[in-house]
Amino acid sequence: MLWIWIAAVVVALIALAVAGAKLLGQLGGLRRAAVKLQRRQADAAKLQQGAAELEQTLARLQQRTEELQDRLAALSAEK
C-alpha cells in the first residue's frame, strides 16, 4: 500500500513540474511581449515629438508666408 502513496506523490510531482514548465514558458512569452510593447511606446513617443516639431515648423512657415504675402501686397499697392 505504501508504494501506491509513493506513486501518487511521484505522479503529482511530475504533473506539478509539467505545469510549472508550461507556466515558465508562458511567462517568457509575456516578458518578450512586454519588451516589444515598451519599444513601441518609446517609438510612439519619438513620433509624437517629431510631429510636434513638424507642427511648429509648419506654423513658422505659415507665418513667414503671410508676412511675405503682406509685403508683396504692399509692393503691389505702391506701384
Secondary structure by P-SEA (a helix, b strand, c coil): caaaaaaaaaaaaaaaaaaaaaaaaaaaaaaaaaaaaaaaaaaaaaaaaaaaaaaaaaaaaaaaaaaaaaaaaaaaaac
